[in-house]
């Protein structure tokens, strides 16, 4: 998983807060066992508390709301009510404890044990289970070291270890902190601080007379995907990069204590992750990594050309204090006290050795066959692999997925069968770049395009207080309805929705969008065009399961494209503010397309009201509903462009995908954003490129309107 600056420690699991043994600090082995024990107990207690309170719910009678259960079907509504109250804290805690007994990095024997564990429990709970394996290129660390040489009072260079070599016994118990797919390298050079490492930061350095050619850059995690930081550093002539988590963003500015006593990353904590460009197995770009797949041998363009490694804030401070040169710009200051951006005068000696190897990964599935529309699929997914133990990321989510499986099994024994099929998905190798989910989506691309209703993703189910969700806009109303049915675990007098609204600006809940590439929803939405949700909480499995039940059981899919049209107009208004009218660029094509889309969406909502009036009907009504649901399901696919984004053809969604300049942050209309950024950075006349991307978006919106309308032109 990749992390935004705003997600802080809440998104970091135990393996990403490993103390690196800075000079005078603790050793990894000394601190590891105690830290892990406290984290495990804390995570389990949190889940026990949250789930216990979540089971106290507000389930309305089917007659009180057309949205209760399956559009007023009392029997189905009773099944949903049973599901809400059927959870067991004991089984959830047991699953979490078993899944996190050992490290389970993707591609290792321990990882395969967790796959067997999930598969066996799917079967034990009465679900049809199977697994699918892929052979993929993974990366593992062999060794790493940093030494800082700085002038002494005598003028001689004194070399001090920034991080000591880990012992062989430690290496047996954990993985070394590393960036997956970072190339091996041994270099030495002066250091330059580059803030977040974006293009604007290098422009600022140039203005104050600092050149990074031949230097090692040090950057703080934040606005940019780590792979982009390293790629940009190489573009500007750096020979290596080190990245750290600034306490200002990841440590609560040091004002509230640190993990495990609070949620914040400690100064000696380290954030790990991939630096690969793109999604999925780098050796099979665009097609699945089955045993006999074609492989490309030249994958260099997928990885940075210079080595990199993650370090702690404590280690970073040691390096930053050695820098002189121009003063640090005010906007670049985080929580660490230092004065200069460099270069030098200290010399950093950097060494990292990686091992790239073909490994087997395993996705595990449980399928509940639909009774009336077995060829329509509602998918719930969570990844299983972790950098080490994964107490929060991802196995709090895996424990929740298994509890959903247990209760779906209970529903089946009571006579329930969903209208549409439900698929529970346990992904592998997410940490390396959403590899497991991407390979499976690529293998099932055509079937998903024709048959997938929605994908519901959870990465870290339980990681702190408050409910957070991102979704494609047509699912907003469903999210709101379901959160009104569940009590807030932090307040027995409020629903999750009420607390969610209170924590947002104003009285309206804040639902994020899925333009970033941070979890397994990416392949479903950004490559295959499947409506998606991504959630985390201090919650929660009740909400996750209820969403699935509604999507699987409702006669009419609970999609609202009027909300989508409103969102598209909001994005367009923001984009128009950023475009200089003197440039001759106009957003009018998009505005006109949105008006047509909004008209069709309003008509679709009226049609849905008519079709919802009857719980049962003759064959003709069944066919009308089926055809209407297909229009709702396939509208999202119309935002895909077969050629994909410029230079990144795998990303096909014209509304939601990472922009090339920022893989973390949400970017609407990423092709337009990239064209605007390229125009600014190249100082060339790029008006035609920007206008072309605007037209591409407009055509996508028109195609969505045609798909939703359902009639031939």
C-alpha positions as CSV (number, residue, x, y, z in Angstrom):
1,X,0.0,0.0,0.0
2,X,1.1,3.6,-0.6
3,X,0.3,6.4,1.8
4,X,-0.7,10.0,1.6
5,X,0.6,12.7,4.0
6,X,-2.9,13.0,5.5
7,X,-3.1,9.3,6.4
8,X,-0.3,9.5,9.0
9,X,0.4,6.6,11.3
10,X,-3.2,5.4,11.1
11,X,-2.3,3.9,7.8
12,X,1.0,2.4,8.9
13,X,1.0,-1.0,10.3
14,X,3.6,-2.5,12.7
15,X,6.0,-3.5,9.9
16,X,6.3,0.1,8.7
17,X,7.4,1.5,12.1
18,X,10.5,-0.6,12.5
19,X,13.2,1.1,14.6
20,X,16.5,1.2,12.6
21,X,18.9,1.4,15.5
22,X,20.2,4.9,15.1
23,X,23.4,5.8,16.9
24,X,22.7,5.6,20.6
25,X,19.2,4.2,20.0
26,X,17.6,0.8,20.4
27,X,18.5,-2.2,18.3
28,X,15.8,-3.6,16.1
29,X,15.8,-6.9,17.9
30,X,15.6,-5.3,21.3
31,X,12.5,-3.2,20.5
32,X,10.8,-5.5,18.1
33,X,9.3,-8.1,20.4
34,X,7.9,-5.7,22.9
35,X,6.6,-3.3,20.3
36,X,4.9,-6.1,18.4
37,X,3.3,-7.5,21.5
38,X,1.9,-4.1,22.5
39,X,0.7,-3.4,18.9
40,X,-1.0,-6.8,18.6
41,X,-2.8,-6.4,21.9
42,X,-3.8,-2.9,21.0
43,X,-5.1,-3.8,17.6
44,X,-7.1,-6.7,19.0
45,X,-8.6,-4.7,21.8
46,X,-9.5,-2.0,19.3
47,X,-11.3,-4.5,17.1
48,X,-13.1,-6.1,20.0
49,X,-14.4,-2.8,21.2
50,X,-15.4,-1.5,17.8
51,X,-17.1,-4.6,16.6
52,X,-19.0,-5.1,19.8
53,X,-20.6,-1.6,19.6
54,X,-21.1,-1.8,15.8
55,X,-23.5,-4.7,16.4
56,X,-26.0,-2.4,18.1
57,X,-27.8,-1.2,15.0
58,X,-30.7,0.8,13.6
59,X,-32.5,-1.6,11.3
60,X,-35.8,-0.1,10.0
61,X,-38.8,-2.1,9.1
62,X,-39.0,-2.8,5.4
63,X,-42.3,-0.9,5.2
64,X,-40.7,2.3,6.5
65,X,-38.2,2.6,3.6
66,X,-38.1,1.5,0.0
67,X,-34.3,1.1,0.5
68,X,-34.6,-1.2,3.5
69,X,-33.2,-4.7,2.6
70,X,-34.1,-5.5,-1.0
71,X,-36.5,-2.8,-2.0
72,X,-39.2,-3.7,0.5
73,X,-38.8,-7.5,0.3
74,X,-39.5,-8.3,4.0
75,X,-37.8,-11.7,4.0
76,X,-34.6,-10.4,2.5
77,X,-34.7,-7.5,4.9
78,X,-34.8,-10.0,7.8
79,X,-31.8,-11.7,6.5
80,X,-29.9,-8.4,6.4
81,X,-31.0,-7.7,10.0
82,X,-29.7,-11.0,11.1
83,X,-26.4,-10.4,9.5
84,X,-25.9,-7.1,11.3
85,X,-26.3,-8.8,14.7
86,X,-24.5,-12.1,14.0
87,X,-20.9,-11.1,14.5
88,X,-18.5,-12.6,17.0
89,X,-15.6,-10.7,18.5
90,X,-14.0,-14.0,19.5
91,X,-13.6,-15.3,15.9
92,X,-12.4,-11.9,14.7
93,X,-9.7,-11.7,17.4
94,X,-8.7,-15.3,16.8
95,X,-8.3,-14.7,13.0
96,X,-6.2,-11.6,13.6
97,X,-4.0,-13.4,16.1
98,X,-3.4,-16.3,13.8
99,X,-2.7,-14.3,10.7
100,X,-0.1,-12.1,12.5
101,X,1.9,-14.8,14.3
102,X,4.7,-14.5,11.7
103,X,5.8,-12.2,8.9
104,X,4.3,-12.9,5.6
105,X,5.9,-10.9,2.8
106,X,4.5,-11.7,-0.6
107,X,6.1,-14.7,-2.4
108,X,7.4,-16.4,0.8
109,X,6.4,-19.7,2.4
110,X,4.9,-17.8,5.3
111,X,2.7,-15.9,2.9
112,X,1.4,-19.1,1.4
113,X,0.4,-20.3,4.9
114,X,-1.9,-17.3,5.3
115,X,-3.4,-18.1,1.9
116,X,-4.1,-21.7,3.1
117,X,-5.5,-20.3,6.3
118,X,-8.0,-18.0,4.5
119,X,-8.9,-20.8,2.0
120,X,-9.6,-23.3,4.7
121,X,-11.8,-21.0,6.7
122,X,-13.8,-20.0,3.6
123,X,-14.5,-23.7,3.1
124,X,-15.2,-24.3,6.8
125,X,-17.8,-21.6,6.7
126,X,-19.6,-23.4,3.9
127,X,-18.4,-21.3,0.9
128,X,-17.1,-22.6,-2.4
129,X,-13.4,-21.6,-2.3
130,X,-10.5,-21.8,-4.7
131,X,-7.2,-20.1,-5.4
132,X,-5.4,-18.7,-8.4
133,X,-1.6,-18.5,-8.6
134,X,0.6,-16.2,-10.6
135,X,4.4,-16.1,-11.2
136,X,5.6,-12.5,-10.8
137,X,8.8,-10.5,-10.4
138,X,9.3,-9.5,-6.8
139,X,12.1,-7.6,-5.0
140,X,13.8,-8.4,-1.7
141,X,16.6,-6.6,0.3
142,X,19.9,-8.3,0.9
143,X,21.8,-5.5,2.7
144,X,21.8,-1.8,3.4
145,X,24.0,0.8,5.1
146,X,24.5,4.5,5.5
147,X,27.6,6.3,6.8
148,X,27.9,10.1,7.2
149,X,31.4,11.6,6.8
150,X,31.6,15.1,8.2
151,X,34.5,17.5,8.9
152,X,35.9,17.5,12.4
153,X,37.5,20.4,14.3
154,X,40.9,19.2,13.0
155,X,39.6,19.3,9.4
156,X,39.7,15.5,9.0
157,X,36.7,13.5,7.9
158,X,35.1,11.5,10.7
159,X,32.8,8.7,9.5
160,X,29.7,7.8,11.6
161,X,27.1,5.2,10.9
162,X,23.7,6.6,10.3
163,X,22.2,3.1,10.7
164,X,24.2,0.1,11.8
165,X,24.2,-3.2,10.0
166,X,21.5,-5.5,11.2
167,X,22.6,-8.7,12.8
168,X,22.1,-12.1,11.1
169,X,19.7,-13.1,13.8
170,X,17.6,-10.0,13.2
171,X,17.5,-10.7,9.5
172,X,16.0,-14.1,10.2
173,X,13.1,-12.5,12.1
174,X,12.2,-9.6,9.9
175,X,12.8,-8.0,6.5
176,X,15.2,-5.1,6.2
177,X,13.6,-1.7,5.7
178,X,13.7,-1.1,1.9
179,X,12.0,0.2,-1.2
180,X,10.7,-2.6,-3.3
181,X,12.3,-2.6,-6.8
182,X,14.9,0.0,-5.8
183,X,18.1,-1.0,-7.8
184,X,21.3,-2.0,-6.0
185,X,24.0,0.7,-5.7
186,X,27.0,1.9,-3.7
187,X,27.6,5.6,-4.0
188,X,29.0,8.5,-2.0
189,X,28.2,12.2,-2.4
190,X,27.2,15.4,-0.8
191,X,23.6,15.7,0.4
192,X,20.9,18.1,-0.8
193,X,17.5,18.5,1.0
194,X,14.8,18.6,-1.7
195,X,11.6,19.0,0.4
196,X,9.0,16.6,-1.1
197,X,11.1,16.1,-4.2
198,X,8.7,17.5,-6.8
199,X,9.5,19.6,-9.9
200,X,8.6,22.8,-8.1
201,X,11.1,22.0,-5.4
202,X,13.9,21.6,-7.9
203,X,12.9,24.9,-9.5
204,X,13.2,26.5,-6.0
205,X,16.7,25.0,-5.5
206,X,17.8,26.3,-8.9
207,X,16.6,29.8,-7.9
208,X,18.8,29.8,-4.8
209,X,21.8,28.4,-6.7
210,X,21.8,24.7,-5.6
211,X,22.5,22.0,-8.1
212,X,21.8,18.4,-7.2
213,X,23.9,16.8,-10.0
214,X,26.1,14.1,-8.5
215,X,24.5,14.6,-5.0
216,X,22.4,12.3,-2.8
217,X,19.0,13.8,-2.2
218,X,17.1,13.6,1.0
219,X,13.3,14.1,0.8
220,X,10.4,13.8,3.2
221,X,7.3,11.7,2.4
222,X,4.3,13.7,1.6
223,X,2.7,15.0,-1.5
224,X,4.3,12.6,-4.0
225,X,4.4,8.9,-4.6
226,X,7.8,7.6,-3.5
227,X,8.6,6.2,-6.9
228,X,8.0,9.7,-8.4
229,X,10.3,11.3,-5.9
230,X,13.2,8.9,-6.9
231,X,12.4,9.2,-10.6
232,X,12.5,13.0,-10.4
233,X,15.7,13.0,-8.4
234,X,17.4,10.9,-11.1
235,X,16.1,13.2,-13.8
236,X,17.9,16.1,-12.1
237,X,21.2,14.2,-11.8
238,X,21.1,12.8,-8.3
239,X,22.9,9.6,-7.7
240,X,20.8,8.2,-4.9
241,X,17.8,9.2,-2.7
242,X,16.8,8.7,0.9
243,X,13.2,9.3,2.2
244,X,12.0,9.9,5.7
245,X,8.7,10.5,7.4
246,X,8.6,14.0,8.9
247,X,7.0,14.1,12.4
248,X,5.0,17.2,11.3
249,X,2.8,14.9,9.1
250,X,3.4,11.4,10.5
251,X,4.2,12.1,14.2
252,X,1.5,14.7,15.2
253,X,4.4,17.2,15.5
254,X,5.5,15.3,18.6
255,X,2.7,16.8,20.7
256,X,0.7,13.7,21.5
257,X,3.3,11.0,22.1
258,X,4.2,8.2,19.8
259,X,3.1,4.7,18.9
260,X,2.2,2.4,20.7
261,X,1.1,5.0,23.3
262,X,-0.6,7.0,20.6
263,X,-1.4,6.7,16.9
264,X,1.7,8.6,15.8
265,X,4.8,7.3,14.1
266,X,7.8,7.3,16.5
267,X,11.0,9.2,15.4
268,X,12.7,5.9,14.8
269,X,9.9,4.5,12.7
270,X,10.3,3.8,9.0
271,X,7.8,3.7,6.1
272,X,8.3,1.0,3.5
273,X,6.8,0.6,0.1
274,X,7.4,0.1,-3.6
275,X,9.0,2.6,-6.0
276,X,7.8,0.8,-9.2
277,X,6.1,2.9,-11.8
278,X,2.7,1.3,-12.8
279,X,0.6,-1.5,-11.4
280,X,0.9,-5.2,-11.5
281,X,3.7,-7.6,-12.4
282,X,6.4,-5.5,-14.3
283,X,7.3,-8.5,-16.5
284,X,3.7,-8.8,-18.0
285,X,2.4,-5.3,-18.5
286,X,-1.2,-5.5,-19.5
287,X,-1.7,-9.2,-19.5
288,X,-1.8,-11.8,-16.6
289,X,1.3,-13.5,-15.2
290,X,0.1,-17.1,-15.7
291,X,2.7,-19.9,-15.7
292,X,3.3,-19.8,-19.4
293,X,2.8,-16.1,-20.1
294,X,5.0,-14.1,-22.3
295,X,7.6,-12.1,-20.3
296,X,9.4,-9.0,-21.3
297,X,13.0,-9.0,-20.3
298,X,13.6,-5.2,-20.3
299,X,11.8,-3.8,-17.3
300,X,14.2,-1.0,-16.6
301,X,11.6,1.7,-17.4
302,X,9.4,0.4,-14.6
303,X,12.0,1.0,-11.9
304,X,14.1,4.1,-10.9
305,X,17.6,4.3,-12.4
306,X,19.2,5.3,-9.0
307,X,19.1,3.4,-5.7
308,X,17.0,4.6,-2.8
309,X,16.0,3.6,0.7
310,X,13.7,4.7,3.5
311,X,15.0,6.0,6.8
312,X,13.6,7.3,10.1
313,X,13.1,10.9,11.1
314,X,15.8,10.4,13.7
315,X,18.3,9.3,11.1
316,X,17.2,12.0,8.7
317,X,17.8,14.6,11.4
318,X,21.4,13.4,11.8
319,X,22.0,13.9,8.1
320,X,20.1,17.2,7.8
321,X,22.1,18.7,10.7
322,X,25.3,18.2,8.6
323,X,24.0,20.5,5.8
324,X,25.1,24.0,5.2
325,X,24.4,26.1,2.1
326,X,21.3,28.3,1.6
327,X,18.8,28.5,4.4
328,X,15.8,26.1,4.2
329,X,12.8,28.0,2.7
330,X,10.1,28.5,5.3
331,X,7.5,26.4,3.5
332,X,9.9,23.5,3.5
333,X,10.3,23.3,7.2
334,X,8.7,20.4,9.0
335,X,9.3,19.3,12.6
336,X,13.1,18.8,12.4
337,X,15.4,21.6,13.4
338,X,18.1,22.2,10.7
339,X,19.3,25.2,8.8
340,X,20.7,24.5,5.3
341,X,19.6,22.6,2.2
342,X,23.2,21.7,1.2
343,X,25.2,20.8,-0.7
344,X,27.2,19.1,2.0
345,X,29.7,19.6,3.5
346,X,29.1,16.1,4.8
347,X,29.5,13.1,2.5
348,X,26.9,10.3,2.7
349,X,28.2,6.8,1.9
350,X,25.2,4.8,0.6
351,X,25.0,1.1,-0.1
352,X,22.0,-1.1,-0.9
353,X,21.8,-4.5,-2.5
354,X,18.5,-6.0,-3.7
355,X,17.5,-9.4,-5.1
356,X,14.9,-9.5,-7.9
357,X,13.4,-12.9,-8.4
358,X,10.4,-14.7,-9.9
359,X,8.0,-15.8,-7.1
360,X,4.6,-17.4,-6.8
361,X,1.8,-15.4,-5.3
362,X,-1.7,-16.7,-4.5
363,X,-5.1,-15.0,-4.6
364,X,-7.9,-16.8,-2.7
365,X,-11.6,-16.6,-3.5
366,X,-14.9,-17.7,-2.1
367,X,-18.0,-17.5,-4.4
368,X,-21.6,-17.4,-3.4
369,X,-23.8,-18.2,-6.4
370,X,-26.6,-15.8,-7.1
371,X,-30.1,-17.3,-7.4
372,X,-31.6,-15.1,-10.2
373,X,-28.6,-13.3,-11.7
374,X,-25.6,-15.7,-11.1
375,X,-23.7,-13.9,-13.9
376,X,-23.6,-10.6,-12.1
377,X,-20.9,-10.2,-9.5
378,X,-20.5,-8.1,-6.4
379,X,-16.9,-8.3,-5.2
380,X,-15.4,-7.7,-1.8
381,X,-11.6,-7.5,-1.6
382,X,-8.7,-7.2,0.9
383,X,-5.0,-7.9,0.5
384,X,-3.3,-10.4,2.7
385,X,0.4,-9.8,2.3
386,X,2.4,-7.5,4.6
387,X,5.9,-6.2,4.9
388,X,6.2,-8.2,8.1
389,X,3.3,-9.0,10.6
390,X,0.5,-6.7,9.3
391,X,-1.6,-6.3,12.4
392,X,-3.4,-3.3,11.0
393,X,-2.4,-3.2,7.3
394,X,-3.9,-5.5,6.0
395,X,-4.9,-8.2,8.4
396,X,-7.4,-6.3,10.4
397,X,-9.2,-6.2,7.1
398,X,-8.6,-9.9,6.5
399,X,-10.0,-10.8,9.9
400,X,-13.1,-8.7,9.0
401,X,-13.4,-10.5,5.6
402,X,-13.3,-13.9,7.3
403,X,-16.0,-12.8,9.7
404,X,-18.2,-11.7,6.8
405,X,-17.6,-15.1,5.2
406,X,-18.7,-16.8,8.5
407,X,-21.9,-14.8,8.6
408,X,-22.6,-15.2,4.9
409,X,-22.3,-18.9,5.6
410,X,-24.8,-18.5,8.4
411,X,-27.2,-16.8,6.1
412,X,-27.0,-19.6,3.6
413,X,-27.8,-22.1,6.3
414,X,-30.9,-20.1,7.1
415,X,-32.1,-20.3,3.5
416,X,-30.8,-17.0,2.1
417,X,-29.3,-16.9,-1.4
418,X,-28.3,-13.6,-3.0
419,X,-30.0,-12.4,-6.1
420,X,-26.6,-11.8,-7.7
421,X,-23.4,-13.6,-7.0
422,X,-20.9,-12.5,-4.3
423,X,-17.2,-13.0,-4.6
424,X,-14.9,-12.6,-1.6
425,X,-11.3,-11.9,-2.7
426,X,-8.1,-12.2,-0.7
427,X,-5.3,-10.6,-2.7
428,X,-1.6,-11.2,-2.6
429,X,1.4,-8.9,-3.3
430,X,-0.5,-5.6,-2.9
431,X,2.4,-4.0,-1.1
432,X,4.6,-4.4,-4.3
433,X,2.1,-2.5,-6.5
434,X,-1.3,-4.1,-6.3
435,X,0.1,-7.1,-8.2
436,X,-2.3,-9.8,-7.1
437,X,-5.5,-7.9,-7.9
438,X,-4.1,-6.4,-11.1
439,X,-3.1,-9.8,-12.6
440,X,-6.5,-11.2,-11.8
441,X,-8.3,-8.2,-13.3
442,X,-6.2,-8.5,-16.4
443,X,-7.0,-12.2,-16.7
444,X,-10.7,-11.6,-16.2
445,X,-11.0,-8.2,-18.0
446,X,-13.7,-9.1,-20.4
447,X,-15.9,-10.9,-17.9
448,X,-15.6,-8.1,-15.4
449,X,-16.4,-5.6,-18.1
450,X,-19.6,-7.4,-18.8
451,X,-20.7,-8.8,-15.4
452,X,-19.1,-6.9,-12.4
453,X,-21.6,-4.8,-10.5
454,X,-19.2,-3.2,-8.0
455,X,-16.0,-3.8,-6.1
456,X,-15.8,-3.0,-2.4
457,X,-12.3,-2.7,-1.0
458,X,-10.9,-2.6,2.5
459,X,-7.2,-2.4,3.2
460,X,-6.9,-1.5,6.9
461,X,-10.3,-2.2,8.4
462,X,-9.4,-1.0,12.0
463,X,-6.8,1.7,12.5
464,X,-8.3,4.4,14.6
465,X,-11.5,6.3,15.4
466,X,-13.8,7.7,12.7
467,X,-15.2,6.4,9.4
468,X,-13.5,7.3,6.1
469,X,-14.6,6.3,2.7
470,X,-13.9,6.9,-1.0
471,X,-16.2,5.9,-3.8
472,X,-17.3,6.5,-7.3
473,X,-20.1,9.0,-7.0
474,X,-23.1,6.8,-8.0
475,X,-22.5,4.8,-4.8
476,X,-22.6,7.9,-2.5
477,X,-26.2,7.5,-1.5
478,X,-25.8,3.8,-0.8
479,X,-22.9,4.5,1.5
480,X,-25.0,7.1,3.4
481,X,-27.9,4.8,3.7
482,X,-25.8,1.9,5.2
483,X,-23.9,4.1,7.6
484,X,-27.3,5.3,9.0
485,X,-28.0,1.7,10.0
486,X,-24.9,1.2,12.2
487,X,-24.2,2.7,15.6
488,X,-21.0,4.6,16.0
489,X,-18.6,2.6,18.2
490,X,-17.4,5.8,19.9
491,X,-20.8,7.1,20.7
492,X,-23.8,4.9,21.7
493,X,-26.2,7.8,21.0
494,X,-25.1,8.3,17.3
495,X,-25.0,6.4,14.1
496,X,-21.8,6.2,12.1
497,X,-23.4,8.6,9.6
498,X,-24.1,11.2,12.3
499,X,-20.6,11.1,13.6
500,X,-19.2,11.1,10.1
501,X,-21.2,14.2,9.2
502,X,-20.1,15.9,12.4
503,X,-16.4,15.3,11.6
504,X,-16.8,16.7,8.1
505,X,-16.9,20.3,7.1
506,X,-20.5,21.5,7.6
507,X,-23.2,18.9,8.0
508,X,-22.5,16.9,4.9
509,X,-20.4,13.8,5.0
510,X,-17.1,13.8,3.1
511,X,-16.7,11.1,0.6
512,X,-13.3,11.0,-1.1
513,X,-12.7,9.9,-4.7
514,X,-10.6,7.1,-6.0
515,X,-8.1,8.9,-8.3
516,X,-5.1,7.8,-6.4
517,X,-3.5,4.3,-6.9
518,X,-3.2,3.4,-3.2
519,X,-4.9,0.1,-3.0
520,X,-6.6,-2.8,-4.8
521,X,-9.5,-0.8,-6.2
522,X,-7.1,0.7,-8.8
523,X,-7.3,-2.2,-11.3
524,X,-11.1,-2.5,-10.9
525,X,-11.9,1.1,-11.4
526,X,-9.0,2.7,-13.3
527,X,-8.4,-0.2,-15.7
528,X,-11.7,-2.1,-15.9
529,X,-14.2,0.7,-15.1
530,X,-16.0,-1.2,-12.2
531,X,-17.8,1.1,-9.7
532,X,-15.8,1.0,-6.5
533,X,-15.7,1.8,-2.8
534,X,-12.7,2.0,-0.5
535,X,-13.2,2.2,3.3
536,X,-11.5,2.2,6.6
537,X,-12.4,3.1,10.2
538,X,-12.1,2.3,13.7
539,X,-15.2,0.2,12.5
540,X,-16.4,-2.0,10.9
541,X,-17.1,-5.2,9.0
542,X,-20.9,-4.6,9.4
543,X,-20.8,-1.7,6.9
544,X,-18.7,-3.7,4.4
545,X,-21.1,-6.6,4.5
546,X,-24.2,-4.5,4.3
547,X,-23.0,-2.7,1.2
548,X,-22.4,-6.1,-0.4
549,X,-25.9,-7.4,0.6
550,X,-27.6,-4.4,-0.8
551,X,-25.8,-4.6,-4.1
552,X,-26.4,-8.3,-4.3
553,X,-30.0,-8.4,-3.2
554,X,-31.7,-5.1,-4.3
555,X,-34.0,-5.6,-7.3
556,X,-32.8,-2.3,-8.7
557,X,-29.1,-1.5,-8.2
558,X,-28.8,1.4,-5.7
559,X,-26.8,3.7,-8.1
560,X,-27.5,7.4,-8.5
561,X,-25.8,9.1,-11.5
562,X,-27.2,12.5,-10.7
563,X,-24.6,12.7,-8.0
564,X,-22.0,11.8,-10.6
565,X,-23.1,14.6,-12.9
566,X,-22.8,17.1,-10.0
567,X,-19.3,15.9,-9.2
568,X,-18.2,16.2,-12.9
569,X,-19.4,19.8,-12.9
570,X,-17.6,20.5,-9.7
571,X,-14.3,19.2,-11.2
572,X,-14.9,21.2,-14.4
573,X,-15.4,24.4,-12.4
574,X,-12.2,23.8,-10.5
575,X,-10.3,23.1,-13.7
576,X,-11.7,26.2,-15.4
577,X,-10.3,28.4,-12.6
578,X,-6.8,27.0,-13.3
579,X,-6.9,27.7,-17.0
580,X,-5.9,31.2,-18.2
581,X,-8.7,32.3,-20.6
582,X,-6.1,34.2,-22.6
583,X,-4.6,30.8,-23.6
584,X,-7.6,30.1,-25.8
585,X,-8.5,26.9,-24.0
586,X,-12.2,26.3,-23.3
587,X,-14.0,23.7,-21.1
588,X,-17.2,24.2,-23.0
589,X,-17.1,20.7,-24.5
590,X,-17.1,19.1,-21.1
591,X,-19.8,21.5,-19.8
592,X,-22.1,20.6,-22.7
593,X,-21.5,16.9,-22.2
594,X,-22.3,17.1,-18.5
595,X,-25.6,18.8,-19.2
596,X,-26.6,15.9,-21.5
597,X,-25.4,13.4,-18.9
598,X,-27.3,15.1,-16.1
599,X,-30.6,15.0,-18.1
600,X,-30.2,11.3,-18.7
601,X,-29.3,10.7,-15.1
602,X,-32.4,12.4,-13.9
603,X,-34.5,10.3,-16.3
604,X,-32.8,7.2,-15.0
605,X,-33.7,8.0,-11.4
606,X,-37.3,8.4,-12.4
607,X,-37.3,5.1,-14.2
608,X,-35.8,3.5,-11.1
609,X,-38.6,4.7,-8.9
610,X,-41.2,3.1,-11.2
611,X,-39.3,-0.2,-11.4
612,X,-38.9,-0.2,-7.6
613,X,-42.6,-0.1,-6.9
614,X,-43.2,-3.8,-7.3
615,X,-41.3,-6.4,-5.3
616,X,-42.4,-9.1,-7.7
617,X,-43.6,-9.2,-11.2
618,X,-44.0,-11.1,-14.4
619,X,-41.3,-12.1,-16.8
620,X,-41.5,-8.8,-18.7
621,X,-40.9,-6.8,-15.5
622,X,-38.0,-9.1,-14.7
623,X,-36.4,-8.4,-18.1
624,X,-37.0,-4.7,-17.8
625,X,-35.2,-4.6,-14.5
626,X,-32.4,-6.7,-15.8
627,X,-31.9,-4.4,-18.8
628,X,-32.1,-1.3,-16.6
629,X,-29.6,-2.7,-14.1
630,X,-27.2,-3.4,-16.9
631,X,-27.4,0.2,-18.0
632,X,-26.6,1.3,-14.5
633,X,-23.7,-1.2,-14.2
634,X,-22.1,-0.4,-17.6
635,X,-22.3,3.4,-17.5
636,X,-19.0,3.5,-15.5
637,X,-17.3,1.5,-18.3
638,X,-18.1,4.3,-20.7
639,X,-15.5,6.6,-19.0
640,X,-12.8,4.2,-20.1
641,X,-10.7,5.1,-23.2
642,X,-9.3,2.2,-25.1
643,X,-6.0,4.0,-25.7
644,X,-5.6,5.0,-22.1
645,X,-3.9,8.0,-20.7
646,X,-1.1,9.5,-22.7
647,X,2.1,7.5,-22.0
648,X,0.3,5.3,-19.5
649,X,-2.1,3.2,-21.5
650,X,-2.9,0.8,-18.7
651,X,-4.8,3.6,-16.9
652,X,-8.0,3.9,-19.0
653,X,-10.4,5.9,-16.9
654,X,-10.7,9.5,-18.0
655,X,-12.2,10.8,-14.8
656,X,-10.4,8.8,-12.0
657,X,-6.8,7.8,-12.2
658,X,-3.5,9.1,-10.8
659,X,-2.0,12.0,-12.5
660,X,1.5,11.5,-13.8
661,X,2.9,14.2,-11.5
662,X,1.2,12.9,-8.3
663,X,0.3,9.3,-7.8
664,X,-1.0,9.9,-4.3
665,X,-3.5,12.7,-4.5
666,X,-6.9,12.6,-6.1
667,X,-6.8,14.0,-9.6
668,X,-10.0,14.4,-11.6
669,X,-9.5,14.4,-15.4
670,X,-5.9,13.1,-15.0
671,X,-5.2,13.5,-18.7
672,X,-6.0,17.2,-18.6
673,X,-4.0,17.6,-15.4
674,X,-1.0,16.0,-17.0
675,X,-1.3,18.1,-20.1
676,X,-1.5,21.3,-18.1
677,X,1.5,20.2,-16.0
678,X,3.6,19.3,-19.1
679,X,2.8,22.7,-20.6
680,X,4.0,24.5,-17.5
681,X,7.2,22.5,-17.0
682,X,8.3,22.6,-20.7
683,X,7.5,26.3,-21.2
684,X,6.2,25.3,-24.6
685,X,2.9,26.0,-26.4
686,X,0.9,23.1,-25.1
687,X,-2.6,24.6,-25.5
688,X,-3.5,22.1,-28.2
689,X,-2.6,19.1,-26.0
690,X,-4.7,20.5,-23.1
691,X,-7.7,21.1,-25.4
692,X,-7.4,17.7,-26.9
693,X,-7.5,16.1,-23.4
694,X,-10.6,18.2,-22.6
695,X,-12.3,16.9,-25.8
696,X,-11.4,13.3,-24.8
697,X,-13.1,13.8,-21.4
698,X,-16.1,15.3,-23.1
699,X,-16.5,12.4,-25.4
700,X,-16.2,10.0,-22.5
701,X,-19.1,11.8,-20.7
702,X,-21.2,11.7,-23.8
703,X,-20.6,7.9,-24.1
704,X,-21.6,7.5,-20.5
705,X,-24.8,9.4,-21.2
706,X,-25.6,7.1,-24.2
707,X,-24.9,4.0,-22.1
708,X,-27.1,5.1,-19.3
709,X,-29.9,6.1,-21.7
710,X,-29.7,2.7,-23.3
711,X,-31.1,3.7,-26.7
712,X,-29.3,3.7,-30.0
713,X,-28.7,7.2,-31.5
